[in-house]
Amino acid sequence: MKFYTLAVFTALSFSSISAHSLNPRHNLYAKRQTGIPGSSANGPPAPPTATASSVLSSASVMPNPTTSSSSTANILPPVDSSSTSTSISASSTSSEKPTGPPPLATWTGVPPLESITLGMPTRPIPPVTATYAPGARPPIAGAPVLPTGLVQGSWPPTDQIPDTNSKEVRAWMKELDGFKIPDLAPTVDGSCGGDPAAAAAAAQRGWWTCGGYTRSTDIVSCPDKNTWGVRYVLDYLKQKNLTATFFVVGSRVVQHPAILIEEYMAGHEISVHTWSHSKPLTSLTNEQIVAELGWTRRVIKDVLGVTPTTMRPPWGDIDDRVRAISMAMGMVPIMWTATPTGNKFDTNDWMVAGGSVNGSESFKSFQSILTQASTLETGFIVLQHDLSELTVDLAVGYTLEAALSHVPRFNLEPIGQCQHFPKANLYLETNLNQTFPFRNQSAGGVDVSGDGTVDTKSGDGGSTAADVSKANADSPISAAVSTNIPLLSCLTVVVCAVMSILL
């Protein structure tokens, strides 16, 4: 069972669906066989030495973040206006908790837990069951209709850091003007062991990978106790009447745009997860970070007509420089939860796909997370994936069911919903909040296409892009042509992660 999924994770409300996957295993997992930054085997990546100077002078200065090391109890998400969330912190008088994996649902076709391991037989890919025509109306009030189609051949090479000398990246770099971007040297390789000097300065630079340091602008937990921000697979979510948050890799969007459309039109939240997911962001230059975020933001807008206001860094590798660049580009970082003692809510499902652990070992990690989550004063975000058949099987057959049957009861929600953000705030075109995301409004809008012309303004409903399109009818952006790209059914896939789960 292979899943063609665009997101590394998804945040959901919860539901249980079919366990068939759509995509072949992402080549990222092969790399992870040797360990990834922040894994228990290698330890978190080492941060580079920080300096107090700033690269850019600022007319608008980023809010002064407060340093904290792994505690989640006193970390608050960015301020938001009224809430549309219906989540309730459920309480229970029972102290009994399931001690093992839930009974296997026979209809899923998911193998026994001990059989979920690298090299397991795969199952047939299910057919696509839902498509949406250009002009279809999204389920978000004020959002533009779906665009005509995605132009193929006009994108950077997939799974590679985009060229930083392109006119698009040069245009996007201007978004950093007026923001105080910390003058921090890139880390050697995003790992603590690879850069001891940077690791020693982790607290000063707010490096999450080395020490779990976060800032007040990061979304790291859900404010309501027993609320779980989640990400998972489409059919399972639909059957359980859940919605999730999908963190999508730009390279996957180019290859499978219809899957992204299906996620969005089903009411799931969409967030940026970089273009290539090939290297930790702290190891990249400012220009490379801008390229990774900018191209992903652009392809999402070309496919959906909207621009996400949130992002998640690959492997959670972020420091104050990466944060500042993300915020300057209008994207609030979303992380995953860590306990006050430093334990990160990582299910280690990616290690199953990488051959480092088996399904039973991953499930034990998940059970530990559920136990620790019950002791938190806040809700939580968990790291889980939907990039391989293995991780989807674990989610649909075991972890999601365990979470849904947990005592006390967890409320499973998309991350934006668990933050009490109006759904409109999650996309620039529908966002009417003047303080979320924090950005420099002096430019009068954003040049998402990178062609030197402002095409998106907060709360414009897509009208700015439409006006630009009419004025430049022969531009590559407005000349989009529908393409018949084979779609692997996302409907029978479990989205990336349960609870707020991240990679």
C-alpha positions, -999 to +999 in steps of 0.1 A: +000+000+000+018+031-012+005+067-007+010+096-029+007+122-002+018+157-003+020+163+034+045+151+058+019+155+085-017+165+090-035+179+120-070+166+125-101+164+145-103+125+142-120+098+123-111+063+111-109+054+075-095+030+050-059+021+053-048+018+017-019+041+009-013+061-022+023+070-025+056+052-029+079+056+000+096+089+000+133+087-007+138+107+025+134+076+045+164+060+029+185+089+041+171+084+076+185+050+079+217+067+089+198+089+114+183+123+112+189+155+131+175+153+165+170+116+166+178+096+197+207+079+179+225+111+167+212+137+191+199+171+179+218+192+154+243+216+167+236+253+163+261+277+149+276+305+170+252+333+174+260+370+171+241+400+184+242+419+151+215+421+126+218+416+089+190+440+081+180+473+096+144+474+105+115+497+102+094+469+115+110+448+142+099+413+150+083+409+184+109+401+211+105+364+216+109+349+250+134+321+253+122+288+268+137+254+267+114+225+263+085+236+285+051+237+269+030+247+298+039+284+295+042+287+258+013+305+241+005+306+203+004+338+184-026+360+195-057+354+175-092+368+174-125+350+179-126+312+178-147+289+156-135+258+174-160+236+190-134+216+209-140+207+245-115+195+270-131+163+280-127+149+315-130+113+327-133+097+361-119+065+349-083+057+354-083+026+332-062+029+300-057+004+272-025-015+277-019-028+242-028-019+206-065-018+197-080-048+180-072-048+143-102-036+122-107-063+097-120-040+070-087-020+069-065-047+055-038-034+078-013-062+088-005-072+124+016-047+143+047-069+144+045-073+106+047-036+099+084-032+090+107-023+062+103-047+033+067-057+040+045-067+010+026-038-005-011-037-015-028-024-047-033+014-049-070+023-047-086+044-075-093+081-072-128+087-061-131+125-059-121+152-083-127+190-084-130+211-115-115+246-119-139+272-106-151+250-077-159+269-045-137+260-015-153+254+020-138+287+033-159+318+032-143+345+010-117+322-005-111+324-043-124+295-065-100+268-076-076+280-103-075+267-139-047+243-135-010+239-128+016+247-154+042+219-156+078+225-165+080+260-149+092+248-115+126+241-099+139+205-100+120+184-074+137+174-041+165+199-046+171+233-030+159+258-056+184+281-074+188+313-054+198+334-084+163+332-100+143+364-104+116+348-082+140+344-052+154+379-057+119+392-056+110+372-024+142+384-007+127+419-006+101+406+018+129+405+044+135+443+041+125+461+072+127+430+094+155+423+119+169+390+107+194+376+133+230+374+119+235+338+127+258+317+106+242+285+091+248+254+111+272+228+096+246+202+089+216+209+112+229+184+138+243+191+173+272+167+168+281+182+135+285+217+150+296+217+186+301+255+187+266+262+175+252+236+199+269+254+228+250+286+218+216+268+213+198+287+240+210+321+227+199+313+192+167+295+201+177+263+184+149+237+187+170+208+175+196+212+202+178+217+235+142+221+223+143+259+225+111+277+213+099+312+211+065+328+219+057+330+182+060+292+177+029+271+179+040+241+200+009+229+218-029+233+219-040+256+248-069+234+259-060+203+279-066+169+263-069+185+229-048+169+202-038+188+171-037+161+144-026+153+108-036+121+089-051+104+059-081+113+038-104+083+038-098+075+074-104+111+083-136+113+063-150+081+078-142+094+113-155+129+105-122+144+113-102+172+097-064+176+098-035+199+091-013+189+061+022+201+059+030+198+022+063+196+004+063+217-028+080+190-049+051+166-041+025+193-050+040+196-085+038+159-090+003+153-075-017+186-075-050+168-073-042+153-040-036+187-025-069+199-040-087+170-024-072+177+010-081+214+008-116+209-006-123+183+022-118+210+047-083+201+059-058+228+068-028+233+044+006+245+056+041+250+040+068+223+046+095+236+022+102+228-015+127+199-012+127+187+024+164+178+016+184+197+043+177+212+077+168+249+074+194+261+099+221+247+076+209+269+047+217+305+038+190+332+040+185+330+003+181+292+003+155+294+031+136+320+012+137+298-019+125+267-001+095+286+015+088+309-015+085+281-041+063+260-019+040+289-011+038+297-048+029+262-060+002+259-033-013+292-044-012+281-081-030+249-072-054+261-046-056+299-051-047+306-015-014+313+004-008+295+038+001+316+068+019+288+086+049+265+081+067+236+096+105+232+093+118+198+082+129+177+112+117+206+133+151+223+127+146+260+135+164+288+152+158+325+155+172+332+120+148+307+104+119+320+125+125+356+115+126+347+078+095+326+081+076+354+099+088+381+075+074+360+047+041+357+066+044+322+079+041+313+116+062+282+126+044+251+139+064+227+159+055+197+180+052+193+218+080+186+242+075+179+279+092+200+306+119+173+309+127+176+272+109+145+258+096+153+223+063+139+211+078+120+182+062+086+174+093+075+156+071+061+128+096+074+102+122+050+118+100+021+108+100+032+072+138+037+075+143+002+089+156+013+123+126+001+144+095-021+138+059-013+142+057-027+177+085-004+189+070+026+172+036+019+189+054+017+223+067+052+217+032+063+209+018+048+241+044+067+260+033+099+244-003+093+253+007+087+289+028+118+291+001+139+274-023+132+301-001+150+326+002+182+306-018+213+315-021+221+278-031+201+247-003+188+225+010+183+190+025+150+180+049+141+151+036+114+127+038+109+090+018+098+059+046+095+034+048+057+033+024+027+035+041+017+067+034+049+086-002+050+072-008+014+084+005+023+119-018+054+120-050+038+106-047+005+122-032+013+156-022+048+168-053+067+158-076+041+172-055+041+204-058+079+206-096+078+200-102+052+227-078+068+253-090+076+288-092+104+295-106+113+261-086+134+237-102+159+213-085+155+180-084+187+159-065+205+131-038+227+146-054+259+136-087+249+152-070+238+184-054+272+186-089+288+182-079+304+150-107+312+126-102+290+095-099+322+074-067+332+093-048+302+078-046+317+043-036+352+034-064+358+009-091+352+036-072+365+067-087+397+082-065+396+114-041+425+114-016+408+138-016+373+125+007+365+109+032+392+119+044+408+087+055+441+072+024+457+057+043+487+043+048+469+010+011+469+003+009+432-003+029+401-013+045+391-046+037+353-042+045+346-079+079+363-077+074+382-109+080+416-093+043+425-090+022+424-058-005+398-064-018+390-029-031+411-001-044+401+033-082+395+031-084+403-006-103+371-015-080+366-044-090+398-062-055+412-063-042+381-081-072+383-105-064+419-114-028+411-120-038+381-142-060+403-164-032+429-167-007+402-177-028+377-196+003+363-213+023+357-181+032+321-172+011+323-141-021+333-158-015+310-187-020+280-166-032+249-185-048+219-169-027+188-170-039+152-168-015+139-142-024+104-130-037+108-094-032+081-069-063+080-047-057+100-016-091+091-003-080+058+011-049+071+028-045+081+064-031+116+067+002+122+083-001+126+119-024+122+147-025+148+174-006+177+162+021+156+146+051+169+128+083+156+111 
